[in-house]
Amino acid sequence: MESIRGTAWFFALALSMAVWMGLLGSFRGVAEAGMVASHSGGDLRGADAARMQAFLERKVVLQKLVDYGVSPEEAMVKIKSMSDGDLHRLASLADRAAAGADSGADVAITLAVLIILILVILMLMNKRVVVR
């Protein structure tokens, strides 16, 4: 083990991994800020109901409702009978679910970075990469 630590490629690999961990560790999560409504009247309930109706009109959501044996009309009746707090909580969860859907770009970027990292490590080890 002592002989591996003394080689140049091990030092280069350790240094590159330290740099990568430092770079990736410096990225923080996204912080969001916004105004908080000071009233809890019917205006907020109407907005939440509209957001839930728009969420229920999506193809994927409609298909899941049908798969579970619930018609969209039954779901809307249930939403309208909810209390203000429950409706707001459900609307905020629906917004979060919609924001979590991505187009796969994150996966493609991650794979590209991983391939580049592997190529750099192989080049540091004086290995040849030949694509035929």
trRosetta pair geometry for C-beta under 8 A, 3 or more apart (Angstrom, degrees):
i j d omega theta_ij theta_ji phi_ij phi_ji
1 4 5.9 -52 -156 30 39 111
1 5 6.8 37 151 -18 67 104
2 5 6.0 -55 -153 33 35 111
2 6 6.8 31 154 -19 64 108
3 6 5.9 -58 -153 33 35 112
3 7 7.3 45 151 -35 63 97
4 7 6.1 -46 -161 11 38 114
4 10 5.6 120 157 -73 73 150
5 10 5.8 -130 -125 119 29 153
6 10 7.6 57 50 47 23 133
7 10 4.8 92 68 4 89 104
7 11 7.3 -158 97 -4 49 87
8 11 5.8 -58 -154 37 36 111
8 12 6.2 34 152 -18 70 108
9 12 5.5 -53 -144 39 35 112
9 13 6.1 38 155 -21 67 106
9 124 5.6 132 -140 140 86 90
9 125 5.1 73 -152 -103 145 62
9 126 7.5 -98 -81 -1 130 89
10 13 5.7 -52 -145 37 30 111
10 14 6.2 29 155 -17 64 107
11 14 5.8 -55 -145 38 29 109
11 15 6.2 28 156 -18 63 109
12 15 5.8 -56 -145 39 28 111
12 16 6.2 26 157 -17 64 108
12 124 4.8 -162 116 -166 136 129
13 16 5.9 -56 -144 38 28 107
13 17 6.3 27 157 -17 64 108
13 121 6.3 57 -115 -134 99 94
13 124 6.3 157 -66 110 76 145
13 125 7.9 32 -62 -62 118 92
14 17 5.8 -55 -145 38 29 110
14 18 6.3 31 154 -21 63 107
15 18 5.7 -54 -147 35 30 112
15 19 6.5 31 153 -19 64 105
16 19 5.6 -52 -148 35 34 112
16 20 6.3 34 154 -18 66 105
16 120 6.9 -177 -161 128 155 126
16 121 7.4 -166 87 -86 151 78
16 124 7.2 -125 -15 -55 149 163
17 20 5.6 -52 -144 38 33 111
17 21 6.2 31 157 -17 66 106
18 21 5.9 -54 -144 39 29 108
18 22 6.3 31 154 -20 62 108
19 22 5.7 -57 -149 37 29 113
19 23 6.3 27 154 -17 65 106
20 23 5.8 -55 -146 38 30 108
20 24 6.1 19 161 -8 67 111
20 117 7.2 55 -105 -120 151 126
21 24 6.0 -57 -137 46 28 103
21 25 5.7 28 161 -19 64 115
22 25 5.9 -59 -138 41 23 110
22 26 6.5 29 158 -29 60 106
23 26 6.0 -57 -154 24 28 112
23 27 7.7 30 152 -23 59 95
24 27 6.2 -45 -163 17 41 110
28 31 7.6 -4 127 -27 119 98
37 40 7.3 126 112 -75 114 55
37 44 6.1 164 102 -87 165 125
39 43 7.2 43 101 46 122 118
39 44 7.1 -176 102 -25 79 120
40 44 5.9 -60 -145 36 46 148
40 84 6.5 97 169 150 105 148
41 44 6.3 119 62 11 51 92
41 45 7.6 -99 124 4 42 98
42 45 5.1 -56 -149 41 47 117
42 46 6.0 52 152 -25 75 100
43 46 5.9 -52 -151 32 29 112
43 47 6.7 26 152 -16 61 105
44 47 5.7 -54 -149 36 34 111
44 48 6.3 32 153 -17 66 106
44 84 7.3 63 95 -163 109 111
44 88 6.9 3 151 -91 113 118
45 48 5.8 -56 -147 39 31 110
45 49 6.2 31 155 -20 65 107
45 84 5.4 -76 -87 -119 108 92
45 87 6.3 55 -138 88 77 148
45 88 7.9 -76 -97 -58 57 90
46 49 5.7 -54 -144 37 30 111
46 50 6.3 31 155 -20 64 106
47 50 5.7 -54 -148 35 31 111
47 51 6.5 31 153 -19 64 104
47 91 8.0 97 115 -177 74 163
48 51 5.7 -53 -148 35 33 111
48 52 6.4 30 154 -16 65 106
48 84 8.0 121 39 -156 152 63
48 87 4.9 108 124 139 138 102
48 88 5.2 -89 -100 -92 153 56
48 90 7.8 95 177 69 114 85
48 91 4.0 -123 -150 -32 88 159
49 52 5.7 -55 -147 39 32 110
49 53 6.3 34 153 -21 65 105
49 79 6.6 134 -130 138 79 114
49 80 6.8 54 -130 -96 126 71
49 87 6.7 -18 -68 -173 73 135
49 91 8.0 -70 -47 -78 25 130
50 53 5.7 -52 -145 35 31 112
50 54 6.4 32 154 -17 64 104
51 54 5.8 -54 -150 37 32 110
51 55 6.3 33 150 -21 64 106
51 91 4.7 81 83 -152 129 111
51 94 6.6 148 140 84 102 130
51 95 6.8 -25 179 -62 137 99
52 55 5.4 -52 -146 36 35 114
52 56 6.2 33 154 -19 66 105
52 79 5.2 175 132 -157 149 148
52 87 7.1 -87 -29 -161 147 87
52 90 6.4 34 -99 115 125 111
52 91 5.4 -86 -53 -93 93 86
52 94 6.2 146 -105 4 66 165
53 56 5.7 -54 -145 38 32 109
53 57 6.5 33 154 -24 63 107
53 76 6.6 47 -106 -118 87 110
53 79 7.8 -178 -64 94 69 157
54 57 5.8 -56 -149 31 31 113
54 58 7.8 50 150 -38 57 87
55 58 6.3 -36 -171 -2 39 113
55 61 6.2 113 153 -62 70 171
55 91 7.9 -174 -8 -130 142 62
55 94 4.3 -35 -106 -177 164 137
55 98 7.0 -115 -113 -52 99 125
56 61 5.7 -130 -133 124 35 136
56 62 7.2 89 170 -72 61 74
56 65 7.5 43 -152 -43 89 149
56 72 5.8 130 161 -148 115 99
56 75 5.8 171 -131 108 137 133
56 76 6.5 -177 93 -71 170 87
56 79 7.7 -115 -42 -26 143 152
57 61 7.6 38 49 66 19 123
57 62 7.1 12 -158 -53 25 114
57 72 7.8 73 -89 -152 53 142
58 61 4.4 78 67 14 96 107
58 62 6.6 -165 88 -10 46 88
59 62 5.7 -59 -147 37 28 111
59 63 6.3 27 157 -19 65 107
60 63 5.8 -55 -150 35 29 111
60 64 6.5 27 153 -16 64 106
61 64 5.8 -54 -148 37 33 110
61 65 6.4 36 153 -21 65 104
62 65 5.7 -54 -150 34 31 112
62 66 6.5 29 154 -16 65 105
62 72 6.1 -20 -122 -71 88 122
63 66 5.8 -55 -149 38 32 110
63 67 6.3 36 151 -23 65 106
64 67 5.4 -50 -145 34 34 116
64 68 6.4 22 158 -9 65 107
65 68 6.1 -65 -150 44 29 102
65 70 4.7 -86 -169 79 84 94
65 71 7.1 69 145 -157 117 8
65 72 6.0 95 106 -75 159 65
65 75 5.9 -65 -132 -40 138 144
66 69 7.6 46 -176 -73 32 22
66 70 7.6 -105 -74 59 24 54
66 71 7.7 44 -95 -103 68 46
70 74 5.4 -125 -168 79 81 125
70 75 5.6 85 146 -57 120 97
71 74 4.7 97 58 4 82 102
71 75 7.2 -148 95 -5 45 85
72 75 5.5 -54 -149 36 37 114
72 76 6.4 36 154 -20 68 104
73 76 5.8 -54 -148 36 32 109
73 77 6.5 34 152 -20 65 103
74 77 5.7 -52 -149 34 33 112
74 78 6.4 34 152 -19 65 105
75 78 5.7 -54 -151 36 32 112
75 79 6.4 33 151 -21 65 105
76 79 5.5 -50 -146 35 35 113
76 80 6.4 33 155 -18 66 105
77 80 5.9 -56 -148 37 30 109
77 81 6.5 22 155 -15 64 110
78 81 5.9 -63 -149 39 30 106
78 82 7.0 48 149 -43 62 94
79 82 5.8 -38 -159 2 37 118
79 87 6.6 94 -173 -119 77 98
79 90 7.3 -142 -127 100 94 153
82 86 4.4 -122 -177 91 112 117
82 87 4.5 142 97 -60 123 87
82 90 7.0 -29 173 7 173 141
83 86 4.8 86 55 13 82 104
83 87 6.8 -151 89 -7 38 90
84 87 5.9 -60 -146 38 27 110
84 88 6.3 24 158 -18 65 108
85 88 5.9 -56 -146 37 29 109
85 89 6.3 29 155 -19 64 108
86 89 5.7 -55 -146 37 32 112
86 90 6.2 30 156 -17 65 108
87 90 5.8 -56 -146 39 29 110
87 91 6.2 30 155 -20 65 108
88 91 5.7 -54 -144 37 31 111
88 92 6.4 28 157 -17 65 105
89 92 6.0 -56 -148 37 28 107
89 93 6.5 27 153 -16 63 107
90 93 5.7 -56 -148 38 32 111
90 94 6.3 35 152 -22 65 105
91 94 5.6 -51 -147 34 32 113
91 95 6.6 35 152 -20 63 102
92 95 5.6 -48 -149 33 35 113
92 96 6.5 37 151 -19 64 104
93 96 5.6 -53 -149 36 34 113
93 97 6.4 37 152 -21 66 103
94 97 5.6 -51 -147 34 33 112
94 98 6.5 32 154 -17 64 105
95 98 5.8 -57 -150 38 32 109
95 99 6.3 29 153 -18 66 107
96 99 5.7 -55 -145 37 32 110
96 100 6.4 34 155 -25 64 106
97 100 5.8 -55 -149 31 30 113
97 101 7.3 39 152 -30 60 96
98 101 6.1 -45 -160 14 37 112
102 105 6.5 -112 168 33 110 81
102 106 5.6 7 146 4 161 114
104 107 5.1 -46 -165 36 67 116
104 108 6.2 68 139 -22 81 100
105 108 5.6 -55 -149 38 37 112
105 109 6.2 35 155 -19 69 106
106 109 5.9 -55 -146 38 30 109
106 110 6.2 30 155 -19 64 109
107 110 5.8 -56 -147 37 29 112
107 111 6.3 29 156 -18 64 107
108 111 5.9 -55 -147 37 30 110
108 112 6.4 30 154 -20 64 106
109 112 5.7 -54 -147 36 31 112
109 113 6.4 29 155 -17 65 106
110 113 5.9 -56 -147 38 30 109
110 114 6.3 31 154 -20 64 109
111 114 5.6 -56 -146 37 31 114
111 115 6.3 31 157 -19 66 105
112 115 5.9 -54 -148 35 30 109
112 116 6.4 28 155 -16 64 107
113 116 5.8 -56 -147 39 31 111
113 117 6.2 34 153 -22 65 107
114 117 5.7 -54 -147 35 30 113
114 118 6.5 30 155 -18 64 104
115 118 5.8 -53 -149 36 32 110
115 119 6.4 32 153 -18 65 106
116 119 5.7 -55 -148 37 32 112
116 120 6.3 33 154 -20 66 105
117 120 5.8 -53 -147 35 31 111
117 121 6.4 30 155 -18 64 105
118 121 5.8 -55 -148 37 32 111
118 122 6.3 30 154 -17 65 106
119 122 5.7 -55 -146 38 31 110
119 123 6.3 31 155 -18 65 107
119 129 5.9 -30 -134 -36 89 169
120 123 5.7 -55 -147 38 31 111
120 124 6.3 33 153 -20 65 105
121 124 5.7 -54 -149 35 32 112
121 125 6.5 24 153 -13 64 108
122 125 5.7 -61 -150 41 33 107
122 127 4.4 -77 -176 68 86 119
122 129 5.7 88 109 -57 142 111
123 126 7.6 39 -178 -79 36 24
123 127 7.1 -96 -77 56 26 71
123 129 7.2 -55 -64 -5 83 115
